[in-house]
Amino acid sequence: MASHSEFGKDTTATEVASVLGDSIKGRTVVLTGVSPASIGYTTALAIASQGPVSLVLASRTPAKLDAVVRDIKKVYPSAVLHTVLLDLSSTTSIHAAAVSVAALAGHVDVLINNAGVSTPERHPVTAPDGTELDTQFMTNHLGVFLWTALLLPLLKAALSARIVNISSQGHRLSPVRFSDYAFRRGLYDVPDAEKPAADLASFFTSTVDGYAGFLGYGQSKSANILHAIELSRRLSSTGIRSFSVHPGTIETELSRSLDKEGQDTIAKTAPKGFWKTQDQGAATTMVAAFDPALAEVDMATTVGYLSDCQLRDDMVGVHAQGKALATRLWTESERLLKYSVVI
Ligand SMILES: NC(=O)c1ccc[n+]([C@@H]2O[C@H](COP(=O)([O-])OP(=O)(O)OC[C@H]3O[C@@H](n4cnc5c(N)ncnc54)[C@H](OP(=O)(O)O)[C@@H]3O)[C@@H](O)[C@H]2O)c1
């Protein structure tokens, strides 16, 4: 249970921060995916409002990071902010960024994996083991997996750290396609457990060059949930717990590469046409990251998925939960990266 039953879809990150301020003060927080007009910005602003010891902002575009720092400093001049360049589609960049974080902080209390991409087009990426992936799986999952693994020593150095993966209700579109990460086969030419969700509107299954962008996004967002489940399980003896979040439907830059039809389709996913403001869109992340009540939850019995500021395991598709799938994704991620995570 989250501690505040009154928090819901209308709650803002600013409100959550002021209520949970004692859990933010004195903490060292690392947040990825920080650009103006994004959820990362409102998350950073809400965290900065409560005086963390240090807030490390990691993202891929220096000018956007600088703009966010400038804007936060205008409101909270004494905020202690650091920036780190991080491109989650590049293992070289991820390794360098993790070294930069270690130079800035002796420990990390909260890691918020917020960065993400959504694209309708095929952008092939080759994993370190030679497997072809798409950029959504690489950026949204495999890069996040490596980045989190490299920060584990800093997270373990904290008293009871937390890792938050920003997923999406879009996870319901597709399981992880273990046999076809890059969508090279026919959409339904995979084992039953990897097929797209049934009865999808045709737009979600439309392809460009054989690539179904929405399903690729869904695959990566299912991976975010499974990754969080397995992190909590493997780290149970360390006091680190991990949650995943659906932030709501929020107008940001995420749909930047979609055409009008694609943007209209996304608009229809807003429950009863309800769009959150960017401040509301960061509220559930703030609960997952800082609510002390979530330290009492038995992680062995929950998916740890939050929506509208509450734990909502009931909203998670069967293909994005369960120990067997979570463990399989972890093992596969290590294989794709040719990297063994040290717990
Ligand atoms: N908006 C929604 O309705 C919605 C719904 C469900 C889930 N989400 C999730 O919420 C998170 C935040 O999305 P948003 O809506 O705020 O979208 P956004 O405005 O596009 O922000 C995404 C952030 O991720 C950064 N990013 C993208 N690719 C990166 C890479 N390779 N390496 C490092 N950083 C990278 C972007 O940096 P640049 O700006 O420099 O490219 C930007 O700061 C995402 O994980 C998304 O999947 C959003």
Ligand as a Chemical Component Dictionary entry (heavy atoms), coordinates in Angstrom:
data_LIG
# 
_chem_comp.id                   LIG 
_chem_comp.type                 NON-POLYMER 
_chem_comp.pdbx_formal_charge   0 
_chem_comp.three_letter_code    LIG 
# 
loop_
_chem_comp_atom.comp_id 
_chem_comp_atom.atom_id 
_chem_comp_atom.alt_atom_id 
_chem_comp_atom.type_symbol 
_chem_comp_atom.charge 
_chem_comp_atom.model_Cartn_x 
_chem_comp_atom.model_Cartn_y 
_chem_comp_atom.model_Cartn_z 
_chem_comp_atom.pdbx_ordinal 
LIG N1  N1  N 0  4.109  10.965 -22.090 1  
LIG C1  C1  C 0  3.336  9.934  -21.841 2  
LIG O1  O1  O 0  2.115  9.991  -22.024 3  
LIG C2  C2  C 0  3.928  8.656  -21.309 4  
LIG C3  C3  C 0  3.057  7.586  -21.054 5  
LIG C4  C4  C 0  3.576  6.409  -20.565 6  
LIG C5  C5  C 0  4.937  6.306  -20.301 7  
LIG N2  N2  N 1  5.767  7.348  -20.570 8  
LIG C6  C6  C 0  7.195  7.170  -20.279 9  
LIG O2  O2  O 0  7.660  8.279  -19.528 10 
LIG C7  C7  C 0  9.072  8.450  -19.735 11 
LIG C8  C8  C 0  9.351  9.922  -20.029 12 
LIG O3  O3  O 0  8.774  10.218 -21.281 13 
LIG P1  P1  P 0  8.237  11.659 -21.699 14 
LIG O4  O4  O 0  6.796  11.506 -22.011 15 
LIG O5  O5  O -1 8.676  12.714 -20.758 16 
LIG O6  O6  O 0  8.960  11.790 -23.124 17 
LIG P2  P2  P 0  10.029 12.840 -23.667 18 
LIG O7  O7  O 0  9.525  14.226 -23.490 19 
LIG O8  O8  O 0  10.341 12.377 -25.051 20 
LIG O9  O9  O 0  11.268 12.624 -22.706 21 
LIG C9  C9  C 0  12.088 11.495 -22.833 22 
LIG C10 C10 C 0  13.435 11.803 -22.241 23 
LIG O10 O10 O 0  14.305 10.687 -22.484 24 
LIG C11 C11 C 0  15.511 11.176 -23.089 25 
LIG N3  N3  N 0  16.090 10.167 -23.963 26 
LIG C12 C12 C 0  15.594 9.669  -25.114 27 
LIG N4  N4  N 0  16.471 8.804  -25.652 28 
LIG C13 C13 C 0  17.545 8.755  -24.830 29 
LIG C14 C14 C 0  18.777 8.060  -24.857 30 
LIG N5  N5  N 0  19.114 7.260  -25.878 31 
LIG N6  N6  N 0  19.633 8.238  -23.844 32 
LIG C15 C15 C 0  19.331 9.060  -22.809 33 
LIG N7  N7  N 0  18.190 9.769  -22.737 34 
LIG C16 C16 C 0  17.300 9.614  -23.740 35 
LIG C17 C17 C 0  15.047 12.385 -23.897 36 
LIG O11 O11 O 0  16.158 13.204 -24.208 37 
LIG P3  P3  P 0  16.128 14.196 -25.502 38 
LIG O12 O12 O 0  14.983 15.141 -25.275 39 
LIG O13 O13 O 0  17.446 14.838 -25.428 40 
LIG O14 O14 O 0  15.897 13.334 -26.694 41 
LIG C18 C18 C 0  14.092 13.016 -22.893 42 
LIG O15 O15 O 0  14.806 13.721 -21.916 43 
LIG C19 C19 C 0  9.449  7.490  -20.871 44 
LIG O16 O16 O 0  10.078 6.354  -20.339 45 
LIG C20 C20 C 0  8.111  7.118  -21.489 46 
LIG O17 O17 O 0  8.139  5.838  -22.099 47 
LIG C21 C21 C 0  5.298  8.521  -21.058 48 
# 
loop_
_chem_comp_bond.comp_id 
_chem_comp_bond.atom_id_1 
_chem_comp_bond.atom_id_2 
_chem_comp_bond.value_order 
_chem_comp_bond.pdbx_ordinal 
LIG N1  C1  SING 1  
LIG C1  O1  DOUB 2  
LIG C1  C2  SING 3  
LIG C2  C3  SING 4  
LIG C2  C21 DOUB 5  
LIG C3  C4  DOUB 6  
LIG C4  C5  SING 7  
LIG C5  N2  DOUB 8  
LIG N2  C6  SING 9  
LIG N2  C21 SING 10 
LIG C6  O2  SING 11 
LIG C6  C20 SING 12 
LIG O2  C7  SING 13 
LIG C7  C8  SING 14 
LIG C7  C19 SING 15 
LIG C8  O3  SING 16 
LIG O3  P1  SING 17 
LIG P1  O4  DOUB 18 
LIG P1  O5  SING 19 
LIG P1  O6  SING 20 
LIG O6  P2  SING 21 
LIG P2  O7  DOUB 22 
LIG P2  O8  SING 23 
LIG P2  O9  SING 24 
LIG O9  C9  SING 25 
LIG C9  C10 SING 26 
LIG C10 O10 SING 27 
LIG C10 C18 SING 28 
LIG O10 C11 SING 29 
LIG C11 N3  SING 30 
LIG C11 C17 SING 31 
LIG N3  C12 SING 32 
LIG N3  C16 SING 33 
LIG C12 N4  DOUB 34 
LIG N4  C13 SING 35 
LIG C13 C14 SING 36 
LIG C13 C16 DOUB 37 
LIG C14 N5  SING 38 
LIG C14 N6  DOUB 39 
LIG N6  C15 SING 40 
LIG C15 N7  DOUB 41 
LIG N7  C16 SING 42 
LIG C17 O11 SING 43 
LIG C17 C18 SING 44 
LIG O11 P3  SING 45 
LIG P3  O12 DOUB 46 
LIG P3  O13 SING 47 
LIG P3  O14 SING 48 
LIG C18 O15 SING 49 
LIG C19 O16 SING 50 
LIG C19 C20 SING 51 
LIG C20 O17 SING 52 
# 
